[in-house]
């Protein structure tokens, strides 16, 4: 069973600056064995090693819930490379009590680390083994990965701010940041100075707090009121969707602590939210009268902002004004109405706050119904060839023998498949080589592998881009969605957690 999870990120250049001011900082952080490894490295590799050890030890202290200096000191934790060069935690204060899993990754000037602590259990046969958990295994040693561009995310945030002229920007990072990776997107969004984050569930919100986010966090889905203690502890902003839910929240609230809330208004989306004016008035009155509650926001969701026909959009906007305009609301409440499509194609219903997901990631929320040239896609999906062979004419490839060569061909295998979210129906699609040439996907896509037809013999390790841009050639989420008969949201969020996410420039 997992008993602790700590995540940390550090800017490598800042760690280097500390060393320049305080040379003894190296010996504070590193054990003698780590210092020996550090001394044998030069330049960038030495800097990355020190920043990585600083970050992983911070992450460990967060995993045990104490911070450095209480139950874990710098010298109590030792992380050394194994024979394969992978970092292994060879010493830590909870040794023998917990099993530890660590991850350290470097992207540009950032180092990101993660520590997971698991307890052991004794089975009926007397053998010690780990409890089964629901944590996804990230396949960091397999050459298939997602890249997330920090500069693209920051460009998109800036472009939407300029386009709308709004006061505040809430970055929506639900569903593992639309499949892009929470860690990577949160770091990029924070660098772009967003004003808050939005998630779908309380667990996603708690993750953000434990990651170190101190901005307002709005939970857009319904949180069962029995979790009021956690809402208060982490100072999260749940959505009030009915008077009955609010009453239940109040009944479960700790008696002495404060909680901000946001009201959801259903103007025609038909999912959650308050639909009647009299109920909405009562809810506002109850919140403002309660000493432990504060009204942080009020919002709605447009159902057809990504369509050319604006009739229903205008009807929802009219419903909003009828329900909200006469309410007595605090002067500092956040009005959040505009989703990605609203920010791109409509006059803003409020200049207070936008609530943006898809557009922040750079894909078109309408597919190809409405065009936009203001966004840069942030996500790329790549894999390296792990096997290359020449086959004779008449050779069949993959399950069902649906592809058979009619001449001698070079075939390459990529270690990625439908279990990674690259759908089985994409047989016949193509990837891009580094020079922009297309390589067709042949044969059925398997759970973990797929095959491509190569133009000539290429070395194992050659990178193939399955989503992204190479020169003037590109493969977009919209293109894959069109081929699959779905929307780009589904393609992005279907990318499996086992694919490593890397933050790049």
C-alpha positions in Angstrom: 0.0 0.0 0.0 1.3 3.5 -0.8 1.9 5.5 2.3 3.6 8.5 0.9 4.1 10.3 -2.4 6.4 13.3 -2.7 7.0 15.4 -5.8 9.5 18.2 -6.3 10.9 20.4 -9.1 14.0 22.6 -9.1 15.5 25.1 -11.5 19.0 23.9 -12.1 20.5 27.3 -12.7 19.2 28.5 -9.3 20.9 25.6 -7.6 24.1 26.5 -9.4 23.8 30.1 -8.2 23.4 28.9 -4.6 26.7 27.0 -5.0 28.4 30.0 -6.4 27.4 32.0 -3.3 27.9 29.2 -0.8 30.4 26.6 -2.0 29.9 24.5 1.1 26.3 23.9 -0.1 27.5 20.9 -2.1 28.7 19.1 1.1 25.5 20.0 2.9 23.4 18.3 0.3 25.6 15.4 -0.9 26.8 12.4 1.1 30.6 11.6 0.7 29.7 8.8 -1.8 27.4 11.2 -3.8 30.2 13.8 -3.6 32.6 11.3 -5.2 30.2 10.9 -8.1 29.7 14.6 -8.4 33.5 15.2 -8.5 33.8 12.8 -11.4 31.2 14.7 -13.5 31.8 17.9 -15.4 29.8 20.9 -16.5 26.2 20.4 -17.2 26.2 16.8 -16.0 27.7 17.9 -12.6 25.0 20.6 -12.3 22.2 18.2 -13.1 23.5 15.6 -10.6 23.6 18.1 -7.7 20.2 19.6 -8.6 18.7 16.1 -9.0 19.9 15.0 -5.5 18.7 18.3 -4.0 15.3 17.7 -5.6 14.9 14.0 -4.8 15.8 14.5 -1.2 13.1 17.3 -1.0 10.6 14.9 -2.6 11.5 12.2 -0.1 10.9 14.6 2.8 7.5 15.4 1.4 6.7 11.7 1.0 7.2 11.1 4.7 5.3 14.3 5.5 7.9 16.1 7.6 10.2 18.2 5.4 13.9 18.2 5.5 15.3 18.6 9.1 12.7 16.8 11.1 12.8 13.1 10.4 15.0 13.3 7.3 18.3 15.2 7.0 20.3 15.7 3.8 23.0 13.2 4.9 20.4 10.6 5.8 19.4 10.1 2.2 21.7 8.7 -0.4 21.0 8.3 -4.1 23.7 6.6 -6.3 23.7 5.4 -9.8 23.5 1.6 -10.4 25.4 -0.3 -13.0 23.0 0.8 -15.7 23.4 4.5 -14.6 19.9 4.6 -13.1 19.5 6.5 -9.8 18.8 4.2 -6.8 18.0 5.3 -3.2 20.5 3.2 -1.3 20.0 4.8 2.1 17.0 6.6 3.7 15.5 7.0 7.2 12.6 4.6 6.6 14.8 1.8 5.2 13.4 -1.6 6.2 10.0 0.0 7.0 9.0 1.1 3.5 10.0 0.2 0.0 10.9 3.3 -2.1 10.4 4.1 -5.8 12.2 7.1 -7.2 12.2 9.0 -10.5 14.6 11.9 -11.5 14.2 13.6 -14.9 15.9 16.6 -16.5 14.3 18.9 -19.1 16.1 22.0 -20.1 16.8 24.0 -17.0 14.4 22.0 -14.8 14.8 18.8 -12.8 11.7 17.0 -11.6 11.7 14.2 -9.1 9.2 11.8 -7.5 9.3 9.5 -4.5 6.7 6.8 -3.7 6.8 5.0 -0.4 5.1 1.6 -0.1 4.6 -0.7 2.9 5.3 -4.4 2.9 2.8 -7.1 3.9 3.2 -10.7 4.9 1.3 -13.2 2.9 -0.2 -16.5 4.2 2.9 -18.3 2.9 5.2 -16.1 4.9 6.9 -14.3 2.0 7.3 -10.5 2.1 5.9 -8.8 -1.0 4.4 -5.4 -1.9 0.7 -4.7 -1.6 -0.9 -4.3 -4.9 -1.7 -0.7 -5.7 -3.6 1.2 -8.4 -0.5 3.3 -9.3 0.3 3.2 -13.1 3.8 2.1 -13.9 5.6 4.8 -16.1 7.7 3.0 -18.7 10.8 5.3 -18.5 13.1 2.7 -19.9 11.1 2.2 -23.2 11.8 4.6 -26.1 8.2 5.9 -26.5 7.3 9.2 -24.9 5.2 12.4 -24.9 6.9 15.8 -25.2 5.1 18.9 -23.8 6.3 22.3 -25.0 6.5 24.8 -22.2 6.9 27.7 -24.7 3.8 26.6 -26.6 1.6 26.5 -23.4 3.0 29.9 -22.4 2.3 31.3 -25.9 -1.3 30.1 -25.9 -2.0 31.6 -22.4 -0.5 34.9 -23.5 -2.4 34.8 -26.8 -5.8 34.2 -25.1 -5.1 36.9 -22.5 -4.4 39.4 -25.3 -7.4 38.2 -27.4 -9.9 38.4 -24.5 -8.5 41.2 -22.4 -9.7 39.4 -19.2 -8.5 40.0 -15.7 -7.9 36.4 -14.7 -6.9 33.1 -16.3 -7.9 29.7 -14.8 -5.8 26.9 -16.3 -7.8 23.7 -16.6 -5.6 20.7 -15.8 -8.1 17.9 -15.3 -7.6 14.4 -16.6 -3.8 14.5 -16.2 -3.8 17.9 -17.9 -5.8 16.7 -20.9 -3.3 13.8 -21.2 -0.3 16.1 -21.4 1.0 15.4 -17.8 0.1 17.3 -14.7 3.7 17.9 -13.5 4.8 19.3 -16.9 1.8 21.5 -17.5 1.5 22.9 -14.0 5.2 24.0 -14.2 4.7 25.6 -17.6 1.4 27.3 -16.5 3.0 28.7 -13.3 5.8 30.2 -15.4 3.1 31.9 -17.5 1.6 33.4 -14.3 -1.9 31.9 -14.4 -4.3 33.0 -11.7 -5.7 29.7 -10.7 -6.2 26.1 -11.7 -9.3 24.0 -12.4 -9.7 20.3 -12.0 -12.5 17.7 -12.2 -12.1 15.9 -8.9 -11.0 16.5 -5.3 -8.1 14.0 -5.7 -6.7 16.0 -8.6 -7.0 19.2 -6.5 -5.2 17.6 -3.5 -2.4 16.4 -5.9 -1.9 20.1 -6.9 -1.7 21.2 -3.3 0.8 18.5 -2.4 2.8 19.4 -5.5 3.2 22.9 -4.1 0.5 24.9 -5.9 -0.7 27.8 -3.7 -3.0 29.4 -6.2 -6.9 29.0 -6.0 -7.9 25.6 -7.2 -11.5 25.2 -8.5 -13.1 21.7 -8.5 -15.5 21.7 -11.5 -17.1 18.3 -10.8 -19.3 17.5 -7.8 -17.4 16.6 -4.6 -19.3 14.5 -2.1 -19.9 16.7 0.9 -18.6 14.0 3.2 -15.1 15.2 2.1 -15.6 18.6 3.7 -12.6 18.0 6.0 -10.3 17.5 3.0 -11.8 20.6 1.2 -11.0 22.7 4.3 -7.6 21.1 5.0 -6.4 21.8 1.5 -8.4 25.0 1.0 -10.0 23.8 -2.3 -12.9 25.5 -4.0 -15.8 23.1 -4.5 -18.7 23.9 -6.8 -22.1 24.3 -5.2 -24.6 22.6 -7.5 -27.7 22.6 -5.4 -29.1 23.9 -2.1 -29.3 20.3 -0.8 -25.6 19.8 -1.5 -24.8 23.1 0.3 -26.8 22.0 3.3 -25.0 18.7 3.4 -21.6 20.5 3.2 -22.5 22.8 6.1 -23.5 19.8 8.2 -20.1 18.2 7.5 -17.9 21.3 7.9 -15.4 21.5 10.7 -16.7 24.0 13.2 -13.9 26.5 13.3 -12.3 26.7 9.8 -13.1 28.6 6.6 -13.8 27.3 3.1 -14.2 29.2 -0.2 -16.9 27.9 -2.6 -18.0 28.6 -6.1 -21.6 28.4 -7.4 -22.4 26.4 -10.6 -25.3 27.8 -12.6 -26.9 25.5 -15.3 -28.0 27.8 -18.1 -28.6 25.0 -20.6 -25.6 22.6 -20.5 -27.8 20.2 -18.6 -25.1 18.5 -16.5 -24.8 20.1 -13.0 -25.7 23.4 -11.5 -28.6 25.5 -10.2 -31.4 26.1 -12.7 -34.0 28.1 -10.7 -33.7 31.7 -9.6 -35.3 31.2 -6.2 -32.9 28.3 -5.3 -30.0 30.4 -6.5 -31.0 33.3 -4.3 -31.3 31.0 -1.2 -27.9 29.5 -1.9 -26.2 32.9 -2.2 -27.9 34.0 1.0 -26.8 30.9 2.9 -23.2 31.2 1.8 -22.9 34.9 2.6 -24.6 34.5 6.0 -22.4 31.6 7.0 -19.3 32.7 9.0 -17.2 29.8 7.7 -18.0 30.1 4.0 -16.9 32.7 1.5 -18.1 33.0 -2.1 -15.1 32.8 -4.3 -16.7 32.3 -7.7 -19.8 31.8 -9.8 -19.8 30.2 -13.3 -21.5 28.4 -16.0 -20.6 26.3 -19.1 -21.5 26.9 -22.7 -22.7 23.9 -24.7 -22.3 25.2 -28.3 -19.6 27.9 -28.2 -17.6 25.8 -30.7 -20.4 25.8 -33.4 -21.2 28.3 -36.2 -24.8 28.5 -35.2 -24.9 30.9 -32.1 -28.6 30.6 -31.4 -28.3 28.2 -28.4 -25.2 30.1 -27.2 -27.2 33.4 -27.0 -30.0 31.6 -25.3 -27.6 30.4 -22.6 -26.2 33.8 -22.2 -29.7 35.3 -21.8 -30.5 32.6 -19.1 -27.3 33.6 -17.2 -28.3 37.3 -17.1 -31.8 36.4 -15.9 -30.5 34.2 -13.1 -27.4 36.2 -12.0 -27.7 39.9 -12.8 -29.9 40.7 -9.8 -28.0 38.7 -7.2 -26.3 40.4 -4.3 -22.7 39.0 -4.7 -19.5 40.1 -3.1 -17.4 42.6 -5.0 -14.4 40.3 -5.3 -16.2 37.2 -6.6 -14.7 35.5 -9.7 -17.1 35.3 -12.7 -16.0 32.4 -14.8 -18.1 31.7 -17.9 -15.9 31.4 -20.9 -14.4 28.1 -21.9 -11.8 27.7 -24.7 -14.3 28.0 -27.6 -15.9 31.1 -26.0 -12.5 32.8 -25.6 -11.6 32.1 -29.3 -14.8 32.9 -31.2 -17.1 35.1 -29.1 -17.3 38.5 -27.6 -16.4 37.8 -23.9 -19.5 37.5 -21.7 -17.4 38.8 -18.8 -13.9 40.5 -18.7 -13.4 39.0 -15.2 -12.1 35.4 -15.7 -11.7 32.8 -18.4 -11.5 29.1 -17.7 -9.4 27.5 -20.5 -8.4 23.9 -21.2 -8.1 22.8 -24.8 -6.9 26.2 -26.2 -4.1 26.3 -23.6 -2.8 23.1 -25.0 -3.0 24.4 -28.5 -5.7 22.3 -30.1 -8.8 23.5 -31.8 -11.8 22.8 -29.5 -14.2 22.7 -32.5 -12.2 20.2 -34.5 -12.3 21.8 -38.0 -15.8 23.5 -37.8 -14.2 26.9 -36.8 -10.7 27.8 -37.6 -8.0 29.4 -35.4 -4.4 30.3 -36.1 -3.6 31.8 -32.7 -2.6 28.5 -31.0 0.5 26.3 -31.0 0.1 22.6 -30.3 2.0 21.7 -27.1 2.0 17.9 -27.4 4.2 15.6 -29.4 4.2 11.8 -29.4 7.4 10.1 -30.4 9.0 6.6 -30.4 12.3 5.2 -31.5 12.7 2.2 -33.8 13.6 -0.9 -31.7 13.8 -3.4 -34.5 14.5 -3.1 -38.3 14.4 -6.0 -40.8 14.3 -6.5 -44.5 11.5 -8.9 -45.7 10.8 -10.6 -49.0 7.7 -10.1 -51.1 4.7 -12.1 -49.7 5.6 -11.5 -46.1 2.6 -10.8 -43.8 2.8 -8.4 -40.9 1.0 -8.4 -37.5 -2.2 -9.9 -36.3 -4.7 -11.2 -38.8 -2.1 -10.9 -41.6 -4.0 -7.8 -42.9 -0.9 -6.5 -44.6 1.3 -8.5 -47.0 4.3 -7.1 -48.8 4.2 -7.2 -52.6 7.9 -6.5 -52.9 11.0 -6.5 -50.8 10.6 -4.0 -48.0 12.3 -2.6 -44.9 10.0 -2.9 -41.8 10.6 -1.0 -38.6 9.0 -1.8 -35.2 8.0 1.0 -32.8 7.4 0.1 -29.1 4.0 1.8 -28.8 0.5 0.5 -29.3 -3.2 0.8 -28.4 -2.5 0.3 -24.7 -0.6 3.6 -24.9 -3.6 5.3 -26.5 -2.5 5.1 -30.1 -5.7 3.5 -31.3 -5.9 0.2 -33.2 -8.0 2.0 -35.9 -5.0 4.1 -36.9 -3.6 1.4 -39.1 -2.7 3.1 -42.4 -1.8 6.3 -40.7 1.8 7.5 -40.8 4.6 8.8 -38.7 7.3 11.3 -39.6 11.1 10.8 -39.8 13.5 13.6 -38.8 13.7 14.8 -42.4 9.9 15.0 -42.7 9.4 11.9 -44.8 6.3 9.8 -44.0 6.5 6.2 -42.9 3.2 4.3 -43.2 1.8 2.2 -40.3 1.3 -1.3 -41.7 -0.5 -4.2 -40.2 -2.7 -4.1 -37.2 -1.6 -2.0 -34.3 -0.9 -4.3 -31.4 -1.2 -3.6 -27.6 2.4 -2.5 -27.2 3.9 -2.4 -30.7 3.3 -1.2 -34.2 5.1 -1.6 -37.5 6.0 1.0 -40.2 7.2 0.6 -43.7 10.6 2.3 -44.1 12.1 4.0 -47.2 15.4 2.2 -46.7 17.4 0.6 -43.9 17.4 2.9 -40.9 19.3 2.4 -37.7 17.6 1.2 -34.5 17.0 4.3 -32.4 15.7 6.4 -35.3 13.0 8.6 -33.9 9.5 8.6 -35.5 7.0 11.4 -34.6 3.4 10.1 -34.4 1.9 13.4 -33.2 3.7 16.7 -33.8 5.6 18.8 -36.4 8.7 18.0 -38.3 9.8 20.8 -40.6 6.7 21.7 -42.7 5.0 18.3 -42.1 2.8 17.8 -39.1 0.4 15.3 -37.6 -2.1 17.0 -35.3 -4.6 15.8 -32.7 -7.3 17.1 -35.0 -6.1 14.9 -37.8 -6.1 11.7 -35.7 -9.5 12.7 -34.2 -10.9 13.1 -37.7 -9.6 9.7 -38.8 -11.1 8.1 -35.7 -14.4 9.9 -35.9 -14.0 11.6 -32.5 -12.6 14.8 -31.0 -9.1 15.9 -30.2 -9.9 15.9 -26.5 -10.4 12.1 -26.5 -7.2 11.5 -28.4 -5.1 13.5 -26.0 -6.7 12.2 -22.8 -6.4 8.6 -24.1 -2.6 8.7 -24.0 -1.7 6.2 -21.3 -0.1 7.2 -18.0 2.7 4.6 -18.7 4.0 7.0 -21.5 6.7 9.3 -19.9 5.9 13.0 -20.2 8.9 15.3 -20.8 8.7 19.1 -20.5 10.7 20.7 -23.3 11.2 24.3 -24.4 
